[in-house]
Amino acid sequence: LQQQSSNNSCCSEDEHDRVEASVVFSPPLYIQRYSTVCNLLSNSLKHFAANSGSSATTMSSSGIKVVDFGAAECKMFRRWIKPLDFVTQYIAVDLAASHAALAESARHNLKPELSDYLAKRRLPLHARLMCGSVCEPDPRLVGAHAALLVELIEHLHPRDLDRLPEQVFGCLKPRIVIVTTPNADFNVCFGPNFAGFRHWDHKFEWSRAEFEAWAKPLASQYSYSVEFIGIGSPPAGMESVGHCTQAAVFRLLESSGSASCDGVAKDWPERYTVVYEIHYPYQPQADVP
Protein backbone atom coordinates (compact mmCIF):
# COMPACT_ATOMS: atom_id res chain seq x y z
CA LEU A 1 0.00 0.00 0.00
CA GLN A 2 2.85 2.39 0.72
CA GLN A 3 4.22 2.03 -2.80
CA GLN A 4 0.76 2.41 -4.32
CA SER A 5 0.06 5.51 -2.28
CA SER A 6 3.38 7.06 -3.23
CA ASN A 7 2.32 7.17 -6.86
CA ASN A 8 -1.08 8.82 -6.89
CA SER A 9 -3.43 7.59 -4.24
CA CYS A 10 -4.97 10.19 -1.99
CA CYS A 11 -4.51 9.21 1.66
CA SER A 12 -7.47 9.37 4.00
CA GLU A 13 -8.38 12.61 5.74
CA ASP A 14 -7.66 10.95 9.08
CA GLU A 15 -4.02 10.47 8.12
CA HIS A 16 -3.67 14.08 7.04
CA ASP A 17 -5.45 15.41 10.10
CA ARG A 18 -3.08 13.78 12.59
CA VAL A 19 -0.81 16.75 11.97
CA GLU A 20 -3.51 19.27 11.15
CA ALA A 21 -5.35 18.45 14.40
CA SER A 22 -2.70 20.42 16.28
CA VAL A 23 -4.63 23.48 15.07
CA VAL A 24 -8.34 23.45 15.89
CA PHE A 25 -10.66 23.72 12.89
CA SER A 26 -14.41 23.91 13.22
CA PRO A 27 -15.83 22.14 11.31
CA PRO A 28 -12.92 19.70 10.89
CA LEU A 29 -10.64 20.62 8.02
CA TYR A 30 -11.53 17.66 5.81
CA ILE A 31 -15.22 18.63 6.02
CA GLN A 32 -14.34 22.19 5.07
CA ARG A 33 -12.34 20.86 2.09
CA TYR A 34 -15.05 18.59 0.78
CA SER A 35 -17.90 21.04 1.25
CA THR A 36 -15.91 23.86 -0.34
CA VAL A 37 -14.93 21.73 -3.33
CA CYS A 38 -18.52 20.67 -3.94
CA ASN A 39 -19.83 24.21 -3.59
CA LEU A 40 -17.18 25.33 -6.07
CA LEU A 41 -18.17 22.50 -8.39
CA SER A 42 -21.84 23.44 -8.33
CA ASN A 43 -21.27 27.19 -8.62
CA SER A 44 -18.62 26.84 -11.33
CA LEU A 45 -20.85 24.68 -13.51
CA LYS A 46 -23.68 27.19 -13.13
CA HIS A 47 -21.20 29.96 -14.00
CA PHE A 48 -20.11 28.05 -17.09
CA ALA A 49 -23.71 27.45 -18.16
CA ALA A 50 -24.55 31.13 -17.80
CA ASN A 51 -21.54 32.29 -19.81
CA SER A 52 -22.01 29.67 -22.53
CA GLY A 53 -25.57 30.76 -23.22
CA SER A 54 -27.10 27.56 -21.85
CA SER A 55 -29.11 27.42 -18.68
CA ALA A 56 -28.64 25.73 -15.36
CA THR A 57 -31.89 23.89 -16.09
CA THR A 58 -30.47 22.52 -19.34
CA MET A 59 -27.26 21.52 -17.57
CA SER A 60 -29.21 19.79 -14.83
CA SER A 61 -31.50 17.89 -17.19
CA SER A 62 -28.68 16.61 -19.40
CA GLY A 63 -26.49 15.46 -16.52
CA ILE A 64 -22.89 16.03 -15.50
CA LYS A 65 -19.95 13.62 -15.49
CA VAL A 66 -17.46 14.06 -12.64
CA VAL A 67 -14.07 12.36 -12.33
CA ASP A 68 -12.59 12.31 -8.82
CA PHE A 69 -8.87 11.53 -8.98
CA GLY A 70 -7.29 10.19 -5.78
CA ALA A 71 -10.75 9.49 -4.37
CA ALA A 72 -9.53 7.04 -1.70
CA GLU A 73 -12.55 5.87 0.36
CA CYS A 74 -14.99 8.06 -1.64
CA LYS A 75 -16.18 9.87 1.48
CA MET A 76 -16.65 13.08 -0.49
CA PHE A 77 -19.12 11.30 -2.75
CA ARG A 78 -21.48 10.01 -0.08
CA ARG A 79 -22.13 13.25 1.75
CA TRP A 80 -21.39 15.99 -0.76
CA ILE A 81 -21.43 14.83 -4.38
CA LYS A 82 -24.34 12.38 -4.32
CA PRO A 83 -26.84 15.11 -3.27
CA LEU A 84 -25.96 17.12 -6.40
CA ASP A 85 -28.86 15.93 -8.51
CA PHE A 86 -27.29 17.10 -11.77
CA VAL A 87 -24.38 14.64 -11.40
CA THR A 88 -25.30 11.53 -13.41
CA GLN A 89 -21.87 9.92 -13.73
CA TYR A 90 -19.28 9.75 -10.96
CA ILE A 91 -15.95 8.03 -11.58
CA ALA A 92 -13.66 7.62 -8.58
CA VAL A 93 -10.07 6.90 -9.63
CA ASP A 94 -7.40 5.74 -7.21
CA LEU A 95 -4.22 3.76 -7.78
CA ALA A 96 -4.81 1.90 -4.51
CA ALA A 97 -8.44 1.07 -5.31
CA SER A 98 -7.64 -2.62 -5.62
CA HIS A 99 -6.37 -2.74 -2.03
CA ALA A 100 -8.95 -4.72 -0.06
CA ALA A 101 -9.45 -2.34 2.86
CA LEU A 102 -9.71 0.78 0.73
CA ALA A 103 -11.99 -0.92 -1.79
CA GLU A 104 -14.34 -2.08 0.96
CA SER A 105 -14.58 1.41 2.43
CA ALA A 106 -15.17 2.90 -1.01
CA ARG A 107 -17.93 0.38 -1.78
CA HIS A 108 -19.64 1.29 1.47
CA ASN A 109 -19.63 4.97 0.54
CA LEU A 110 -20.67 4.43 -3.08
CA LYS A 111 -23.56 2.02 -2.62
CA PRO A 112 -27.11 3.39 -2.29
CA GLU A 113 -28.58 3.82 1.16
CA LEU A 114 -32.16 3.04 2.16
CA SER A 115 -33.07 6.70 1.69
CA ASP A 116 -31.96 6.49 -1.96
CA TYR A 117 -34.67 3.89 -2.58
CA LEU A 118 -37.35 5.72 -0.61
CA ALA A 119 -36.71 9.12 -2.21
CA LYS A 120 -35.45 8.33 -5.69
CA ARG A 121 -33.42 10.68 -7.80
CA ARG A 122 -35.06 12.29 -10.83
CA LEU A 123 -31.96 11.59 -12.96
CA PRO A 124 -29.91 8.38 -13.14
CA LEU A 125 -26.57 8.11 -11.38
CA HIS A 126 -23.86 5.67 -12.38
CA ALA A 127 -21.05 5.51 -9.80
CA ARG A 128 -17.81 3.67 -10.49
CA LEU A 129 -14.63 2.96 -8.55
CA MET A 130 -11.65 2.40 -10.86
CA CYS A 131 -8.06 1.44 -10.18
CA GLY A 132 -5.83 3.65 -12.31
CA SER A 133 -3.42 6.56 -12.52
CA VAL A 134 -4.24 10.21 -13.09
CA CYS A 135 -1.23 10.27 -15.43
CA GLU A 136 -2.66 7.69 -17.85
CA PRO A 137 -5.60 8.14 -20.23
CA ASP A 138 -8.61 5.86 -20.27
CA PRO A 139 -11.39 6.27 -22.83
CA ARG A 140 -14.09 5.89 -20.16
CA LEU A 141 -13.10 9.27 -18.70
CA VAL A 142 -13.73 11.12 -21.95
CA GLY A 143 -16.57 13.63 -21.81
CA ALA A 144 -16.01 14.56 -18.17
CA HIS A 145 -17.41 17.98 -17.30
CA ALA A 146 -15.40 18.26 -14.08
CA ALA A 147 -12.19 16.82 -12.64
CA LEU A 148 -11.45 16.93 -8.91
CA LEU A 149 -7.94 16.51 -7.48
CA VAL A 150 -8.36 16.90 -3.74
CA GLU A 151 -5.10 16.62 -1.75
CA LEU A 152 -3.56 14.54 -4.55
CA ILE A 153 -0.77 16.37 -6.35
CA GLU A 154 1.54 16.48 -3.30
CA HIS A 155 1.64 12.65 -3.41
CA LEU A 156 3.01 12.58 -6.97
CA HIS A 157 6.60 11.98 -7.95
CA PRO A 158 8.04 14.76 -10.15
CA ARG A 159 7.78 12.68 -13.32
CA ASP A 160 4.09 12.01 -12.67
CA LEU A 161 3.39 15.63 -11.78
CA ASP A 162 4.93 16.60 -15.13
CA ARG A 163 2.64 14.15 -16.97
CA LEU A 164 -0.55 15.19 -15.20
CA PRO A 165 -1.34 18.48 -17.02
CA GLU A 166 -1.46 17.00 -20.51
CA GLN A 167 -3.74 14.18 -19.40
CA VAL A 168 -6.15 16.30 -17.35
CA PHE A 169 -6.09 19.68 -19.10
CA GLY A 170 -5.00 18.58 -22.56
CA CYS A 171 -6.80 15.30 -23.22
CA LEU A 172 -9.81 15.32 -20.89
CA LYS A 173 -10.18 19.11 -20.98
CA PRO A 174 -13.12 19.26 -18.58
CA ARG A 175 -14.98 22.51 -18.11
CA ILE A 176 -13.96 22.68 -14.46
CA VAL A 177 -10.81 21.41 -12.71
CA ILE A 178 -10.45 21.86 -8.94
CA VAL A 179 -7.08 21.17 -7.29
CA THR A 180 -6.39 21.40 -3.56
CA THR A 181 -3.04 20.97 -1.81
CA PRO A 182 -1.45 21.93 1.53
CA ASN A 183 -0.23 25.50 1.93
CA ALA A 184 3.35 25.23 3.19
CA ASP A 185 3.22 28.83 4.48
CA PHE A 186 0.73 27.61 7.09
CA ASN A 187 3.05 24.96 8.54
CA VAL A 188 4.52 27.36 11.10
CA CYS A 189 1.14 27.16 12.83
CA PHE A 190 1.85 23.55 13.80
CA GLY A 191 4.40 24.67 16.40
CA PRO A 192 8.16 24.85 16.83
CA ASN A 193 8.61 21.07 16.86
CA PHE A 194 7.05 20.57 13.44
CA ALA A 195 9.52 19.64 10.70
CA GLY A 196 9.24 18.18 7.23
CA PHE A 197 5.86 17.56 5.62
CA ARG A 198 2.41 16.94 7.05
CA HIS A 199 2.26 13.35 5.82
CA TRP A 200 4.91 10.69 5.25
CA ASP A 201 3.88 10.23 1.61
CA HIS A 202 4.05 13.88 0.55
CA LYS A 203 6.71 14.52 -2.08
CA PHE A 204 6.45 18.29 -1.65
CA GLU A 205 4.36 20.99 -0.04
CA TRP A 206 4.11 24.29 -1.85
CA SER A 207 3.86 27.84 -0.60
CA ARG A 208 1.11 29.98 -2.08
CA ALA A 209 3.62 31.56 -4.47
CA GLU A 210 4.86 28.14 -5.62
CA PHE A 211 1.33 26.86 -6.19
CA GLU A 212 0.43 29.90 -8.25
CA ALA A 213 3.68 29.56 -10.22
CA TRP A 214 2.61 26.02 -11.16
CA ALA A 215 -1.06 26.77 -11.86
CA LYS A 216 -0.96 30.03 -13.81
CA PRO A 217 1.18 28.78 -16.72
CA LEU A 218 -1.07 25.70 -17.01
CA ALA A 219 -4.14 27.89 -17.20
CA SER A 220 -2.55 29.97 -19.95
CA GLN A 221 -1.24 26.98 -21.89
CA TYR A 222 -4.53 25.06 -21.90
CA SER A 223 -6.95 28.03 -22.19
CA TYR A 224 -8.37 28.14 -18.68
CA SER A 225 -8.91 30.91 -16.19
CA VAL A 226 -7.73 30.17 -12.66
CA GLU A 227 -8.90 31.43 -9.28
CA PHE A 228 -7.15 30.76 -5.96
CA ILE A 229 -8.94 30.36 -2.65
CA GLY A 230 -8.05 29.24 0.87
CA ILE A 231 -9.66 26.64 3.14
CA GLY A 232 -9.11 26.44 6.90
CA SER A 233 -8.46 29.80 8.53
CA PRO A 234 -5.21 30.43 10.42
CA PRO A 235 -5.11 31.17 14.15
CA ALA A 236 -5.73 34.74 15.24
CA GLY A 237 -2.68 36.90 14.72
CA MET A 238 -1.22 34.63 12.02
CA GLU A 239 -3.38 35.72 9.09
CA SER A 240 -0.30 36.48 6.99
CA VAL A 241 0.43 32.76 6.48
CA GLY A 242 -2.85 32.20 4.67
CA HIS A 243 -5.15 29.20 4.95
CA CYS A 244 -4.21 25.62 5.79
CA THR A 245 -5.32 24.30 2.40
CA GLN A 246 -5.03 26.16 -0.88
CA ALA A 247 -7.22 25.51 -3.90
CA ALA A 248 -7.08 26.42 -7.57
CA VAL A 249 -10.31 26.51 -9.59
CA PHE A 250 -9.67 26.22 -13.33
CA ARG A 251 -12.51 27.17 -15.68
CA LEU A 252 -12.34 26.48 -19.40
CA LEU A 253 -12.42 29.69 -21.41
CA GLU A 254 -15.29 29.95 -23.84
CA SER A 255 -12.95 31.57 -26.37
CA SER A 256 -10.81 28.44 -26.37
CA GLY A 257 -10.43 26.83 -29.75
CA SER A 258 -8.63 23.86 -28.26
CA ALA A 259 -10.25 20.46 -28.49
CA SER A 260 -10.08 17.54 -26.13
CA CYS A 261 -8.89 14.10 -27.17
CA ASP A 262 -12.45 12.87 -27.81
CA GLY A 263 -11.69 12.08 -31.42
CA VAL A 264 -8.76 9.78 -30.69
CA ALA A 265 -10.15 8.25 -27.50
CA LYS A 266 -11.46 5.24 -29.41
CA ASP A 267 -7.86 4.21 -29.96
CA TRP A 268 -6.92 4.34 -26.29
CA PRO A 269 -6.65 1.04 -24.43
CA GLU A 270 -8.75 0.68 -21.29
CA ARG A 271 -5.95 0.96 -18.74
CA TYR A 272 -8.15 1.24 -15.66
CA THR A 273 -9.74 -1.67 -13.83
CA VAL A 274 -13.31 -1.37 -12.61
CA VAL A 275 -13.35 -2.40 -8.95
CA TYR A 276 -16.99 -1.60 -8.24
CA GLU A 277 -19.92 0.06 -9.96
CA ILE A 278 -23.52 0.72 -9.12
CA HIS A 279 -26.55 2.25 -10.84
CA TYR A 280 -28.74 4.27 -8.47
CA PRO A 281 -32.52 3.92 -8.50
CA TYR A 282 -34.25 6.90 -10.06
CA GLN A 283 -37.67 8.03 -11.14
CA PRO A 284 -38.00 10.62 -13.92
CA GLN A 285 -39.94 13.67 -12.83
CA ALA A 286 -42.67 13.04 -15.37
CA ASP A 287 -43.32 9.66 -13.76
CA VAL A 288 -43.75 11.03 -10.25
CA PRO A 289 -47.44 10.86 -9.18
Phi, psi and chi 1 to 4 in degrees:
 res  aa     phi    psi   chi1   chi2   chi3   chi4
   1 LEU       -  -36.0  178.0   59.9      -      -
   2 GLN   -61.5  -43.7  178.1  171.8  -15.3      -
   3 GLN   -67.2  -40.1 -177.0  174.8   -5.9      -
   4 GLN   -62.0  -45.5  -70.9  176.2  -43.6      -
   5 SER   -64.5  -31.5  180.0      -      -      -
   6 SER   -73.4   -6.2   66.4      -      -      -
   7 ASN   -93.1  -70.5  -77.3  -72.4      -      -
   8 ASN  -160.3   53.5   55.3   79.3      -      -
   9 SER  -104.1  136.8  169.8      -      -      -
  10 CYS   -85.0  123.5 -179.4      -      -      -
  11 CYS   -72.5  161.4  -62.3      -      -      -
  12 SER   -67.3  157.2   71.8      -      -      -
  13 GLU   -64.5  -27.1   65.1  -91.6   11.2      -
  14 ASP   -64.1  -39.9  -65.9  -26.6      -      -
  15 GLU   -65.4  -42.6  -69.4  176.1  -49.4      -
  16 HIS   -64.5  -40.3  -75.5  114.7      -      -
  17 ASP   -78.2   -5.2  -71.7   -9.7      -      -
  18 ARG   -61.2  -38.1  -70.4 -169.3 -173.5  112.9
  19 VAL   -81.7  -46.2  169.3      -      -      -
  20 GLU   -67.8  -18.1  -67.0  164.5   -8.3      -
  21 ALA   -68.1  -13.3      -      -      -      -
  22 SER   -70.5  -13.0   60.2      -      -      -
  23 VAL  -116.6  131.1  177.6      -      -      -
  24 VAL   -80.7  124.5  176.5      -      -      -
  25 PHE  -118.3  136.3  -65.3   97.8      -      -
  26 SER  -136.7  115.2 -178.2      -      -      -
  27 PRO   -63.6  170.9   -6.7   17.8      -      -
  28 PRO   -52.3  150.4  -27.1   35.8      -      -
  29 LEU   -59.7  -39.3 -174.7   58.8      -      -
  30 TYR   -65.1  -33.0   81.2   91.5      -      -
  31 ILE   -67.8  -41.7  -69.8  179.5      -      -
  32 GLN   -61.1  -40.4  -66.2 -171.2   44.3      -
  33 ARG   -61.8  -53.5  -76.0 -165.7 -161.0  108.2
  34 TYR   -63.6  -45.1  -72.0  166.4      -      -
  35 SER   -66.3  -38.5   61.9      -      -      -
  36 THR   -65.1  -44.9  -60.7      -      -      -
  37 VAL   -60.2  -43.5  165.8      -      -      -
  38 CYS   -72.4  -32.8  -70.2      -      -      -
  39 ASN   -65.8  -41.3  -75.5  -24.7      -      -
  40 LEU   -63.5  -40.6  -73.2  167.9      -      -
  41 LEU   -59.8  -50.7  172.3   65.1      -      -
  42 SER   -63.3  -48.1 -179.8      -      -      -
  43 ASN   -67.5  -36.7  -67.5  -24.6      -      -
  44 SER   -68.6  -38.6  -65.6      -      -      -
  45 LEU   -68.1  -36.6  -72.4  168.5      -      -
  46 LYS   -66.1  -39.2  -69.0  175.8 -176.9  176.2
  47 HIS   -62.3  -43.2  170.7   86.7      -      -
  48 PHE   -63.6  -43.8 -175.8   91.6      -      -
  49 ALA   -61.4  -41.2      -      -      -      -
  50 ALA   -65.7  -41.3      -      -      -      -
  51 ASN   -79.3  -17.2  -71.4  -32.4      -      -
  52 SER   -92.7   -3.0   64.2      -      -      -
  53 GLY    90.0   -5.7      -      -      -      -
  54 SER   -90.1  178.7   57.8      -      -      -
  55 SER  -117.1  159.8   66.4      -      -      -
  56 ALA   -62.4  -31.8      -      -      -      -
  57 THR   -65.2  -43.0  -58.2      -      -      -
  58 THR   -63.3  -43.9  -59.4      -      -      -
  59 MET   -59.3  -45.0  176.1 -167.2   73.2      -
  60 SER   -65.2  -40.2  179.6      -      -      -
  61 SER   -73.7  -28.5   62.1      -      -      -
  62 SER   -86.2  -22.0   60.1      -      -      -
  63 GLY    91.6  152.8      -      -      -      -
  64 ILE  -125.0  139.5  -67.6  -63.3      -      -
  65 LYS  -106.3  123.1 -178.0  176.3 -176.5  177.3
  66 VAL  -118.1  131.2  175.0      -      -      -
  67 VAL  -110.9  125.4  178.5      -      -      -
  68 ASP  -111.9   99.6 -174.3    1.8      -      -
  69 PHE   -82.8  136.5  -70.3  107.2      -      -
  70 GLY    69.5   41.4      -      -      -      -
  71 ALA   -74.2  -17.1      -      -      -      -
  72 ALA    51.8 -122.7      -      -      -      -
  73 GLU   -81.2    3.3  -60.4   97.2  -23.1      -
  74 CYS    64.1   30.0  -60.4      -      -      -
  75 LYS   -66.9  -31.3  -69.9 -176.0  178.1  179.7
  76 MET   -65.3  -32.1 -176.6  165.3   63.8      -
  77 PHE   -64.8  -50.0  170.0   82.0      -      -
  78 ARG   -61.4  -42.2 -173.5  177.1 -169.6 -176.9
  79 ARG   -97.8  -28.7 -179.0  169.3  171.2 -178.1
  80 TRP  -117.1  -38.6  -71.1  -82.9      -      -
  81 ILE   -86.1  -42.6  -66.3 -179.9      -      -
  82 LYS   -54.6  -39.0 -174.3  172.7   70.2  171.6
  83 PRO   -68.4  -12.7  -23.9   35.9      -      -
  84 LEU   -76.4  101.9  -59.6  176.3      -      -
  85 ASP   -69.3  -14.4   61.2   -2.4      -      -
  86 PHE   -83.4   -9.9   55.6   79.6      -      -
  87 VAL   -81.0  117.7  174.9      -      -      -
  88 THR  -112.2  -15.3   56.5      -      -      -
  89 GLN  -135.7  127.5  -67.9 -171.0   64.9      -
  90 TYR  -127.6  121.2  172.7   77.2      -      -
  91 ILE  -117.7  114.1  -58.8  177.8      -      -
  92 ALA   -95.0  122.8      -      -      -      -
  93 VAL  -116.9  127.3  177.9      -      -      -
  94 ASP  -151.5  136.3 -158.8  -70.6      -      -
  95 LEU   -68.6  -22.7 -163.6   61.0      -      -
  96 ALA   -98.4   14.9      -      -      -      -
  97 ALA   -64.7  -20.7      -      -      -      -
  98 SER   -83.6   -9.6   60.1      -      -      -
  99 HIS   -67.7  131.0 -173.4  -87.6      -      -
 100 ALA   -56.7  -47.1      -      -      -      -
 101 ALA   -66.4  -44.9      -      -      -      -
 102 LEU   -65.6  -42.6 -172.7  144.8      -      -
 103 ALA   -61.7  -39.6      -      -      -      -
 104 GLU   -66.3  -41.9 -178.4   58.0   31.6      -
 105 SER   -64.3  -40.8  -65.6      -      -      -
 106 ALA   -65.3  -42.3      -      -      -      -
 107 ARG   -58.0  -43.5  -72.7 -170.2 -170.6   96.9
 108 HIS   -59.0  -40.0  172.1   74.6      -      -
 109 ASN   -81.7  -20.1  -71.8  -44.9      -      -
 110 LEU   -90.1  -29.3  -71.7  174.8      -      -
 111 LYS   -72.3  149.4   67.8 -178.4 -178.1 -179.6
 112 PRO   -62.2  147.5  -21.2   32.7      -      -
 113 GLU   -98.0  171.1  -59.0  172.2   82.3      -
 114 LEU   -55.4  -40.6  177.2   59.9      -      -
 115 SER   -62.2  -26.7   58.7      -      -      -
 116 ASP   -71.7  -22.3  -64.5  -52.2      -      -
 117 TYR   -88.2  -31.4  -68.7   94.7      -      -
 118 LEU   -77.8  -39.3  -64.4  175.4      -      -
 119 ALA  -121.1   88.6      -      -      -      -
 120 LYS   -73.4  150.3  -64.5  178.6 -179.1  177.3
 121 ARG   -66.6  156.8  -60.2  168.9   56.0   91.2
 122 ARG   -89.2  -16.0   65.4  179.3 -176.2   83.9
 123 LEU  -123.2  150.9  -68.1  175.8      -      -
 124 PRO   -66.0  160.6   23.8  -32.8      -      -
 125 LEU  -142.7  119.8  171.7   59.4      -      -
 126 HIS  -110.4  113.0 -177.9 -162.5      -      -
 127 ALA  -108.6  133.9      -      -      -      -
 128 ARG  -133.3  142.2  -79.4  175.1  -77.1 -178.2
 129 LEU  -110.4  123.9  172.4   65.3      -      -
 130 MET  -127.9  139.4  -55.1 -178.6   79.7      -
 131 CYS   -91.1  115.8 -178.3      -      -      -
 132 GLY  -175.7  176.8      -      -      -      -
 133 SER  -110.2  139.3  168.0      -      -      -
 134 VAL   -62.0  -19.1   66.5      -      -      -
 135 CYS   -89.6   -0.8  -56.6      -      -      -
 136 GLU  -121.1  139.7  -65.8 -179.0  -17.4      -
 137 PRO   -78.8  152.7   30.2  -34.4      -      -
 138 ASP  -145.0  130.4 -172.4  -71.3      -      -
 139 PRO   -61.7  -20.5   20.7  -32.8      -      -
 140 ARG   -73.8  -11.0  -70.0  163.7  -69.8 -174.6
 141 LEU   -88.4  -14.5  -55.4 -172.3      -      -
 142 VAL   -60.8  140.2  168.9      -      -      -
 143 GLY    92.1    5.3      -      -      -      -
 144 ALA   -65.0  134.3      -      -      -      -
 145 HIS   -84.8  -27.7  -62.4   84.3      -      -
 146 ALA  -143.3  143.6      -      -      -      -
 147 ALA  -125.9  130.4      -      -      -      -
 148 LEU  -113.8  130.0  -50.4  178.3      -      -
 149 LEU  -129.6   84.6  -65.3   83.5      -      -
 150 VAL   -95.7  114.4  178.5      -      -      -
 151 GLU    52.4   46.7  -55.4  -62.0  -74.1      -
 152 LEU  -113.1  -46.3  170.8   63.7      -      -
 153 ILE   -61.9  -29.7   61.7  171.2      -      -
 154 GLU   -69.5  -11.0   63.8  -88.5   15.2      -
 155 HIS   -91.6   -3.1  -66.6  -86.3      -      -
 156 LEU   -90.0  140.2  -60.1 -179.7      -      -
 157 HIS   -68.1  155.5  -70.1  -70.5      -      -
 158 PRO   -52.6  -40.6  -28.3   36.1      -      -
 159 ARG   -65.1  -34.9   64.3 -179.1 -178.6  -85.6
 160 ASP   -75.0  -37.9  -67.8  -33.0      -      -
 161 LEU   -61.8  -35.3 -174.1   64.6      -      -
 162 ASP   -69.6  -29.4  -70.9  -18.0      -      -
 163 ARG   -83.6  -23.9  -66.3  168.3   59.0 -161.9
 164 LEU   -58.6  -47.7 -179.5  151.1      -      -
 165 PRO   -57.6  -42.4  -26.4   36.7      -      -
 166 GLU   -66.3  -36.2 -178.4   57.0   27.5      -
 167 GLN   -71.1  -45.6  -65.3  -56.2  -34.6      -
 168 VAL   -80.9  -53.3  174.3      -      -      -
 169 PHE   -85.3  -31.5  -64.0   94.7      -      -
 170 GLY   -86.0  -51.2      -      -      -      -
 171 CYS   -85.9  -54.8  -76.6      -      -      -
 172 LEU   -70.7  -42.8  -68.9 -176.7      -      -
 173 LYS    43.5   57.4 -147.4  167.1 -172.4   67.2
 174 PRO   -69.5  162.9   24.8  -31.4      -      -
 175 ARG   -66.8  -35.1  -62.7  174.4 -178.5  178.9
 176 ILE  -129.3  133.2  -51.9  -62.1      -      -
 177 VAL  -128.6  126.5 -180.0      -      -      -
 178 ILE  -119.4  123.4  -58.5  175.4      -      -
 179 VAL  -121.2  128.7 -179.3      -      -      -
 180 THR  -120.8  152.0   77.6      -      -      -
 181 THR  -161.2  156.3 -166.2      -      -      -
 182 PRO   -61.8  147.4  -24.8   34.8      -      -
 183 ASN   -96.5  109.6  167.7   24.8      -      -
 184 ALA   -64.6  -25.1      -      -      -      -
 185 ASP   -60.8  -27.8  -63.9  -30.7      -      -
 186 PHE   -77.2  -17.2 -172.7   95.4      -      -
 187 ASN   -61.4  -21.7  -72.5   -6.6      -      -
 188 VAL   -63.4  -20.8  -63.5      -      -      -
 189 CYS   -71.8  -14.0  -62.1      -      -      -
 190 PHE   -83.5    1.6  -62.3  135.0      -      -
 191 GLY   102.9  166.9      -      -      -      -
 192 PRO   -68.3  -19.9   23.7  -33.7      -      -
 193 ASN   -89.7   -3.2  -64.9  -35.3      -      -
 194 PHE   -76.7  133.8  177.9   84.5      -      -
 195 ALA  -146.0  151.9      -      -      -      -
 196 GLY    81.1 -142.0      -      -      -      -
 197 PHE  -109.2  168.7  -62.2  145.5      -      -
 198 ARG   -73.0  -22.3  -59.2 -177.3 -164.9  178.7
 199 HIS  -140.7  145.8 -172.4  -88.2      -      -
 200 TRP   -61.0  -25.1   61.1  -95.1      -      -
 201 ASP   -93.1   -3.7 -171.1   54.2      -      -
 202 HIS   -68.2  133.3  -72.8 -176.1      -      -
 203 LYS   -90.1  -21.9  -53.0  -57.2 -177.3  -66.9
 204 PHE  -163.3  163.3   61.0   86.6      -      -
 205 GLU  -140.1  124.9  -69.8  178.8    3.4      -
 206 TRP   -96.9  145.5  -79.0  -24.6      -      -
 207 SER   -70.7  171.3   67.2      -      -      -
 208 ARG   -61.8  -39.6  -72.3  164.3  -68.5  174.2
 209 ALA   -65.2  -39.9      -      -      -      -
 210 GLU   -67.7  -40.6  -70.4  171.3  -40.9      -
 211 PHE   -63.3  -44.6 -172.4   40.8      -      -
 212 GLU   -65.3  -35.7  -68.5 -172.8   14.9      -
 213 ALA   -66.3  -26.7      -      -      -      -
 214 TRP   -81.7  -42.2  174.7   78.6      -      -
 215 ALA   -79.0  -39.9      -      -      -      -
 216 LYS   -62.7  -45.2  -72.5  179.8  177.2  178.6
 217 PRO   -63.1  -34.1  -23.9   35.0      -      -
 218 LEU   -64.0  -43.7  -65.5 -176.3      -      -
 219 ALA   -59.6  -44.2      -      -      -      -
 220 SER   -66.6  -43.8  176.6      -      -      -
 221 GLN   -64.5  -39.5  179.0 -179.7   -7.5      -
 222 TYR  -105.2   12.2  -66.9  103.8      -      -
 223 SER    66.5   52.0  -60.3      -      -      -
 224 TYR  -122.2  154.3  -77.0   78.9      -      -
 225 SER   -90.2  162.0   66.2      -      -      -
 226 VAL  -141.9  137.1   62.4      -      -      -
 227 GLU  -125.6  138.9  173.8 -171.5    4.1      -
 228 PHE  -111.1  135.0  -61.6   95.8      -      -
 229 ILE  -136.1  165.6   67.3  165.3      -      -
 230 GLY  -117.5  151.3      -      -      -      -
 231 ILE  -133.0  128.2  -55.4  167.3      -      -
 232 GLY    90.3   94.2      -      -      -      -
 233 SER   -69.3  147.7  -61.5      -      -      -
 234 PRO   -76.7  164.5   29.0  -35.8      -      -
 235 PRO   -62.1  156.8  -20.6   31.9      -      -
 236 ALA   -56.7  136.0      -      -      -      -
 237 GLY    88.8   -6.5      -      -      -      -
 238 MET  -121.2   28.2  -58.0 -171.0   71.7      -
 239 GLU   -60.2  -24.0  -70.9   79.8    6.1      -
 240 SER   -66.5  -19.5   63.0      -      -      -
 241 VAL   -82.4   -9.4  -56.7      -      -      -
 242 GLY    82.7 -165.9      -      -      -      -
 243 HIS   -88.4  163.7  -66.8   74.2      -      -
 244 CYS   -66.2  -42.3 -171.4      -      -      -
 245 THR  -114.4  140.6  -65.5      -      -      -
 246 GLN  -114.7  146.0   51.9 -171.6  -23.3      -
 247 ALA  -132.0  145.2      -      -      -      -
 248 ALA  -118.7  129.0      -      -      -      -
 249 VAL  -110.9  110.3 -175.1      -      -      -
 250 PHE   -97.0  129.5  -62.0   86.2      -      -
 251 ARG  -122.1  128.4  -61.2 -178.1  178.7   93.3
 252 LEU   -64.2  130.2 -175.3   64.1      -      -
 253 LEU   -74.6  135.2  -63.3  175.0      -      -
 254 GLU   -65.4  -25.8  -80.6  -56.6  -63.0      -
 255 SER   -78.0   -4.4   58.2      -      -      -
 256 SER   -65.4  129.2  170.6      -      -      -
 257 GLY   -97.7    3.1      -      -      -      -
 258 SER   -76.3  144.5  -57.5      -      -      -
 259 ALA  -110.0  154.4      -      -      -      -
 260 SER   -78.7 -173.5   67.9      -      -      -
 261 CYS   -91.4   20.9  -66.6      -      -      -
 262 ASP   -52.8  -40.5  -68.2   19.1      -      -
 263 GLY   -67.9  -27.1      -      -      -      -
 264 VAL  -104.2   -1.1  -61.7      -      -      -
 265 ALA   -60.5  -29.4      -      -      -      -
 266 LYS   -62.1  -20.3   63.0  180.0 -177.9  -61.3
 267 ASP   -91.8   -6.4  -61.9  -36.3      -      -
 268 TRP   -76.2  140.3  -67.7   -8.8      -      -
 269 PRO   -75.3  154.4   26.7  -33.5      -      -
 270 GLU   -82.7   96.3  -67.4 -172.8  -10.0      -
 271 ARG   -82.0  -25.4  -68.4 -177.2  170.3   90.8
 272 TYR   -85.0  153.3  -66.5    2.5      -      -
 273 THR  -109.1  129.3  -58.8      -      -      -
 274 VAL   -78.4  119.2  176.5      -      -      -
 275 VAL   -92.0  -35.6  177.2      -      -      -
 276 TYR  -160.9  144.4  176.7   74.7      -      -
 277 GLU  -150.3  153.1   62.4 -179.3  -38.7      -
 278 ILE  -150.3  141.0 -173.7   71.3      -      -
 279 HIS  -104.2  124.8  -70.4  -89.1      -      -
 280 TYR   -78.4  147.2  -90.2   64.7      -      -
 281 PRO   -66.8  143.5   25.6  -34.1      -      -
 282 TYR  -151.1  160.7   76.1  101.0      -      -
 283 GLN  -138.4  111.2 -174.1  169.2   15.9      -
 284 PRO   -53.1  145.1  -24.2   33.7      -      -
 285 GLN   -57.8  -34.1 -161.0  164.8   20.0      -
 286 ALA   -66.1  -22.6      -      -      -      -
 287 ASP   -91.3   -4.5  -63.7  -20.0      -      -
 288 VAL   -75.9  127.2  176.7      -      -      -
 289 PRO   -59.8      -  -16.9   27.1      -      -
